[in-house]
């Protein structure tokens, strides 16, 4: 899941070298924190949050396939 989110985010931004994903486990599931450059936050979020929603949907679908739950948090 971490690699998937990182790949998708790098494909969207102007500064792919500054994309970083931190993964932490909890009782509720996996928390993925996506870090991008300040200039790229808008590209990752998209108009009215559509890109962010799509990223979360894809990651959650991947997590369900593994029998887990995942949450994506976007940090600048």
C-alpha positions as a printed NumPy array, in Angstrom:
array([[  0.   ,   0.   ,   0.   ],
       [  2.812,   2.372,   0.876],
       [  4.522,   1.772,  -2.48 ],
       [  1.234,   2.182,  -4.349],
       [  0.485,   5.545,  -2.725],
       [  4.044,   6.744,  -3.293],
       [  3.916,   5.746,  -6.98 ],
       [  0.58 ,   7.484,  -7.548],
       [  1.677,  10.662,  -5.759],
       [  4.998,  10.836,  -7.645],
       [  3.05 ,  10.621, -10.904],
       [  0.946,  13.664,  -9.971],
       [  3.474,  16.183,  -8.625],
       [  6.155,  18.477, -10.102],
       [  8.723,  17.529,  -7.427],
       [  8.58 ,  13.71 ,  -7.206],
       [ 11.851,  13.581,  -5.255],
       [ 10.114,  15.31 ,  -2.315],
       [  7.301,  12.75 ,  -2.021],
       [  7.517,  10.632,   1.12 ],
       [  5.082,   8.183,   2.707],
       [  5.217,   7.168,   6.366],
       [  3.329,   4.059,   7.446],
       [  2.202,   3.325,  10.992],
       [  0.12 ,   0.44 ,  12.324],
       [ -2.624,   0.816,  14.892],
       [ -5.54 ,  -1.2  ,  16.206],
       [ -7.842,   0.407,  13.609],
       [ -5.542,  -0.408,  10.681],
       [ -2.754,   1.284,   8.765],
       [ -2.211,   5.046,   8.702],
       [ -0.354,   6.334,   5.642],
       [  0.918,   9.907,   5.872],
       [  1.734,  11.432,   2.483],
       [  4.283,  14.247,   2.522],
       [  4.686,  16.444,  -0.582],
       [  6.284,  19.812,  -1.378],
       [  4.186,  22.86 ,  -0.49 ],
       [  3.797,  23.718,  -4.19 ],
       [  2.366,  20.263,  -4.918],
       [ -0.302,  20.054,  -2.217],
       [ -2.952,  21.455,  -4.544],
       [ -2.129,  18.888,  -7.21 ],
       [ -2.467,  16.017,  -4.757],
       [ -5.742,  17.338,  -3.345],
       [ -7.279,  18.388,  -6.673],
       [-10.392,  20.424,  -7.348],
       [-12.843,  20.   ,  -4.475],
       [-10.678,  17.157,  -3.153],
       [-11.351,  14.817,  -6.062],
       [ -7.755,  13.601,  -6.481],
       [ -7.35 ,  13.062,  -2.721],
       [-10.626,  11.132,  -2.633],
       [ -9.493,   8.971,  -5.554],
       [ -6.125,   8.258,  -3.893],
       [ -7.882,   7.25 ,  -0.681],
       [-10.292,   4.995,  -2.58 ],
       [ -7.502,   3.162,  -4.407],
       [ -5.454,   2.682,  -1.23 ],
       [ -8.497,   1.482,   0.742],
       [ -9.328,  -1.016,  -2.025],
       [ -5.773,  -2.313,  -1.907],
       [ -5.974,  -2.622,   1.878],
       [ -9.261,  -4.537,   1.74 ],
       [ -7.644,  -6.996,  -0.655],
       [ -5.058,  -7.643,   2.086],
       [ -7.79 ,  -7.914,   4.74 ],
       [ -6.808,  -4.644,   6.422],
       [ -8.072,  -1.077,   6.767],
       [ -6.119,   1.968,   5.626],
       [ -6.345,   5.704,   6.136],
       [ -4.51 ,   8.288,   4.031],
       [ -3.499,  11.646,   5.472],
       [ -1.983,  14.377,   3.268],
       [  0.697,  16.522,   4.94 ],
       [  2.637,  19.402,   3.385]])
